[in-house]
Amino acid sequence: MFWKIVRKQFLAYLLSFRFVMGMVLCLSVGVGATWMRTHAYRTALTDYRINRGDHQAEARGYVHPHPLTYSGVSVDKRPNPLGIFYQGLEPFRPMSVRVTANRDPMAEEQYERANLISDLFQTVDLISFTVLVMGLLALVFSYDLVSGEKEAGTLRLALSFPVPRDTLLLGKWMGGYFALAVPFLLTACCSLGIVVLYPGAEVSGSALAAFGLLVCAGLLYIGGVYSLGLLVSALTFRAFTSITVLVALWIGMSVGLPNLSPYIAQALVEVSTIQEVEREKWAVTDEENRERGRRIRAYRQTTTDPEWQRGVVISELYRDCFLQIARRQEQIQTAYEREVDRQVFAAVWLSRLSPAASLVYATGEITGTGIREQRRFRKALQDYRVRFLNYAEDKWIERARQGGGEISTADYPRFVYFRPELRDRLGAAMVDLGLLAVWSLLFFVVGYVAFLRYDVR
């Protein structure tokens, strides 16, 4: 009996007009967005390779340590192929960062915006498609699951047969959920096919495994929204009332709460402004530069060293100064980020009252386009800054020892950045994946309890 109910509900949805429209909407929006984002990724990958070659040629072309120290080098972050499916905090264009010995690494803006219209509208990717389109489709499939059948009289007829209410409800839920999963899985498979077959788009085995996890997260989210529809339908007696309440809840959960949570957290947890942090960093720079000047003047007034030895000592004093600046600025930045982390922590847990937020956080961790990845990259840049600083000062010492002249920078340290392994990213996403499962189970259980007391007359 149970599987007959599942089959009946599945076929009822599969042959309905709402299923046909949902399939058309999913394929047109989901697959179309993936195609455009895959093309953008291939363009970004080409730009990355060109930029990397140009920046390495620039760094190797220095013949004097002064531009090496103060102009520095540009390092590039390879575009993330998983950004095709969820952009998150990943930049749309390949990121180039200027690293020098005497200041914080700074991102470079080097691309002309040919068409500003694209900046006016929200980026569509597989996850935003899941939140908006599949979330809305889940409500359309579930809003009349109980209340609609009560109005039509079919629910009373079904319960006149010797079938338990729990069997009926679970069968209807599974049949509807399987029908809802069809357009999502078909869209995901077509999207993956586009990415794999698109010329010039490089996708690794790890990226394919991560894509599978994204699909699982999307199915958990769809199950949660579908269970919410079942719950509201079991609490109302008219389909119109059910869909009205569900649309209001869906807007609040997918748009309202995630966007309001940072402002609520900002009111609860105070954080220093970025202007105050930058002023503090500049004060540190001025203080260390004055101390360096004082030490150099004192050395010059008392030294009897030969000229080349003076260059070596002064270069070491510069090294000490820049290392102190880097160390103290990093302490300031770390203290600031601790404050921000407390505010972000409050915003994250507040927004997790929405299944949409948990889906976004989970996919951000899995794809490596979330907050944690951004912090890892910044830390890698700071570590590279110290390596580059020492290299630049070594070139000053080398030039002083050889009595001046040109230097070679062909051996300058390269910036190498590795994203965490998929296993580590999955571990970071487990909290939100668990919450998605909890939401789905909780909504279904409450809906089940409401259905046991539902008046079918």
N, C-alpha and C positions, 0 to 999 in steps of 0.2 A: 504493500500500500504506500509506504513512504516514497519509494522510487517512482511510483506512478504519479504521485503528487509533484515530485521534482520534475519529472518529464513533462507533465501537463503545463506547469508554470513556465518551464524553459521554452517550450514550443509556443505557448501563448505570447510570450514576449518576442520570440524570434520571428513570428509571423505578423507582428504588429507594426503599425505605421511609425510609432516612436522609435522602434529598433532600426528601421530603415533610415530615418532621418538622423539618428544617432551615429549610425555607421558612416553615412555620408559626411557628417560634420567631423567625426574623428579622423577619417582618412584625409579629408581636405585640409584641416587645420594642422593636425599632428604631423602628417607626412610632408606637407608643404613647408612647415616651419623647420623640420629637420633638414630638408634639402637646402634651404637658404642658409641655415647655420653650418652645414657641412661645406658649402661653397665658401662661406666666410672663414671657416677654419683653415681650409686649404690656402686661401689668400694670406691669412695670418702666418701660416707655416712658411710660405715663400718669403714673406717680409722678414720673418725671424732669421732665416738663413742669410738673406742679403744684409740685414743689420749686423748680424754676428760677424760676417766676413769683413764688413766695413769697419766695425769697431775694433776688431783684432788688428787690422791693417793700420788703423790710427795709433793704437797702443804700441805696435812694433816700430812705428815710424819716428818715435821720439828720439832725439839725439842729445837732449839736455834734460837734467833732472827737474828743472823748474816747472815746465809744463806737465811733466809726469806727476809732480806732487800737487800742483794747484789746479790743473785742468783735469787730471785724472783719466780714467778710462770708463767706457760705458759697458755694462754687462747686460745680458739679455736673458729673459725667462722664456723658456720654450712654451708655446701654447699647449694647453691641456686638451687632448681629444675628447675627454669626458665633458668638457665645457659645451660641446655640441648639445648634449642632453640636458645639462643644467649649468647655466652660466655662473650663478652665484656671485662671488666677488672677483671672479676671473675677468680681467680686462678684455674688452672686445678686440683690441689690437694687441700685438705682441708687446710686452713690457720691456722698456730699456731704462736702466738706472745708472746715473752718473755717480761714480765712486771716486772720491779724492781723499787726500791725507788729512785735510784740515776741517772737514765738515761732514755732517750726516749725509748718507746716500740720498739722492733726490731723483724721483721718477722724471723722465723726460717726456714731453709731449711733442711728437714729431710728425703727426699726421694731420693733413688738411681735411676738414669735414666737407666733403663735396655736396652732400645732400642732408640738410639739417632736419628734414621731415622725419627721418628715421629716429632722431633723438627725442621726438615728441611723444612717441608711443612706447608702451611697455614691450620689452623683449619677450618673444614667445619661444619657449623651448619645451621639451617633453614633460618636464615637471610642472611648469606653469600651465601647460595644457591639461595635465592630470588634475591639478587643483581646481581649475576653472571649468573646463569642458566636461571632464569625467565626473567631477563633483556635482555639477548641475544635472548631468545625465543620470547619475545615481538617484537624485531626488525625483526626477521625472519617472524613473522606473518604480520607485518605492512609495510615492506619496499616497497612492490609492490601494496599497497592498491589503489593507484591512478596511479602512473607512469607505473606499470606493466600492469594494465588494459588498459591504453592508448596504450601501445605497442601492446597488443593483439587485440585492436579494440573493446573490449567489453564495455569500458566506453562510447565511442561515441554512441554505440548501445543503452545502457541503457538510455542515456540522450535524445535519439530520441523519447522516450515515454513521456507522460505528467507527469513527476515526478520532483518536484523542486530539485535543487542541494542540498539545506540544508537537505531535507528529505533523499536523497540518501546517503549523507555523514554520517549523524548521524546514519542511519540504518546500513551502512557498519561498522561504528566504534563499535556500540553496538554488532552486530553479531560477529565480530572478537574478541571483548573483552570478551564476554561470553565464546567463544570457548577457549580463552587463560586462562580464570579463571578455567576451568575444571581440567587441570592437576595440577594446583597449589592447588586448594581446595582438590583434591583427595590425593595429597601428604601430605598436612597438616593433613587431617583426619587420614590417615594411621600412620603418625608420632605420633599424639596424642594417637591413639590406642596402639601403642608400649609402650609409656610412662606409660599410665594408667594400662596396663596389665602386664608390666614387673615386675617379682617378686622382691620385696625389694625396688622398686622405689616409694617413698612416694610423692604424689601429692595432694595438698589441693584444695578446691573449689576456693580460691582466685587465685591460679596458673592457674586453668582452665579458669577463667575469663580473666586473663592476656593473656593467649594464644589466646583467641578470639580477643583481641585487637591487638595482633601481626599479626593475619591473616588479619584483617582490614587494618592495616598499609601496609602489603605486597600488598594487592589489590590496595591501593592508589598508591603505587610505580609502580606496573605493569601498571596501567592506565596511569600514567605519561609517562613512556617509550613508551607505545603503541601510545599515542598521539604525542609524538616526532616523531615516525616513520611515522605517518600520515602526520605531518607537512612537513618533509623532502620529502616524496613521492609526496606531492602536490606542492613542489617547484622545482622538477626535472621532466625530461621527459623520463628518462630511468631507469629501475629497477636496472641496474648495478651501475649507478651513485648514486642512492638512498642508496643502501646497503653499498657502499664504504663510503659515508659521514656519515651514521649512525654508522658504526663500529668505525670510528675515533671519533665521538662524544661520543659514549658509553665508549670507553676506557678512553677518557679524563674525563668524568663525574664520572665513577665508580672507576677509579684507579688514574688517573693523579691529578686532582684537590684536592681530599681528602688527598692525600699523600704530595702534595706540600704546602698546606695551612699552616701547622705548621712551615715550613721553612720561608715562606713569613712573617708570624706573628712574628717569631723570629727576622727577620731583621727589622720589624717595631716597635716592643715593646721590649725594653731591660729588661732583668731579671737577677738578681744576680745568680751566679753559686751555685750549691748545696755544693761545697767545701767551698765557702765563708760562707755559712750559718752554716755549721758544725763547721768551725773554730770559728765562733762567739759564737756558743753554748758551745764549749769547753772552750772558754775564760770566759764565764759566770760561768761555773762549777768551774774552777780554782779560780776565784775571790771569789765566795761564800765559797768554801772550805777553802781558806786562812782566810776569815773573821770568819768562824766557829772555826778554830784552835786558832785564836787570842782570841776569846771570851771564849773558854774553858780554855785556859791558864790563862787568867785574873781571871776567876772564881775560879780555883784551888788554885791560889796564895792568894786569899782573903777569901775563905770560911772556915767556922768552922762547916758546916753541917755534920751529920753522913754519913757513906758510902752509905747507901741505898738512902738517899736524894740526894747525889751527882749524883748517877746513874740516878735518875729521872730528875734532872736539865739538865744533859748532854744530855739525850735522847730528852728533849724538844729543846735544842739547835740544835741537829741533825735534828729534825723535821722542825724547822724554816729554817734551811739551805736548806734541800731538797725541801721544799715548795717554797722557793725563786727561787731555780734552776728550778723547774717545771714551775713556773709562768713566769719567764723571758725567758726560752726556748720556751714556748708556744707563748709569744709575738713575738719572733724572727720568729717562724714558721708561725704565722698568717700574719706578715708583708710580708714574702716571698710568702705565698700563695696568698696574694692580688696582688702581682706583676705577679705571674703565672696566676691568674684568668684574668688579663687584656690581657695577651698574648693568653690564651685559648679562651677568648671572641672574639678576633680578628680572630683567626684561625677558630673558629666555624662558624662565620658569613660569612667568605670567602668561607669555604667549603660548606656552605648551598646553594651555587650556583649550587650544584649538588643534584639531588633528592636522590641519593644513600646515601649521608651524612645525609640528613634529616631522612631517614629511619633508619640509624644506631643510630642517637641520640634519636629518638623517642623510638625505641625498647630498647635502653640502659636504658632509664628512666622507661619504663613499666616493664621490667624484674628486675630492680634493679641491673644492672651490669655496669652502666655507671659512669661518673665522679662524679656526685652528691653523689651516694651511697658510693664511695670510700672515699670522704671527711667526710661523716657522720660516717663511721666506724672509721676513724682516730680520730675524735672528741670524740667518745665514748671511745676509748682507752685512750685518755688523761684524761678524767674525771675519768676513772677507776684507772689510775695511781695515782691520788691524793687520792682516797679512799684507795687504797692499801698502799700507803705511810703512811697515818695516822694509819692504822691498824698495820703496821710493827713497827712503833714507839711506839704505845700503848703496844706492846708486850715487847719492851725494858723496858718500865716503869713498866709493870707488873712483869717482872723478877727482876728488881731492888728492888721493894717493898717486894718481897718474899725472898730477900736475895740470889738470884742466883738459880741455878737448871734448870730443864727442863720446857718448856712451851708447851701448846697445841695450835695447829693451825687448829683444826677441824672447827672453826667458821670463817675461813678466808672469805672475801667478794668474792662472785662469780661474774664473768663477764657475764652479760646478755645483749644481743643486739637484738633489734627488728627492722626489716626493716619497712619502711613507709607503710602505708595502700595503697591499689591499687588506691583509689580515689586521694590521694596525688600524686602518681607516674603518674597517667594519666594527672593530672593538669600540671605537669612539662613537659609532652610530647606534650601538645596541640599546641605549636608553630610549632613544626616540622610536626605534623600531618596536621596542617593547610597549611603549605608550600607544602606538598605533594599534597594536594587537589588543591592548587593554580597552581602548575606546570602542573598538568593534565589539568585543565581548560584553562590555558594560551596557552599551546601547541595546544589544540584543537581549540581554538578561532582563533589563528593565522593561523592554517592549514585550517580552514573553510574559512577565508578571502581569503587565497591563492587559494582555490578550486573554489571560486566564480569567479575568474579571469582566471581560468585554461583553456588553449587552448586544447581541446580534439581532434583536427584534426590531 
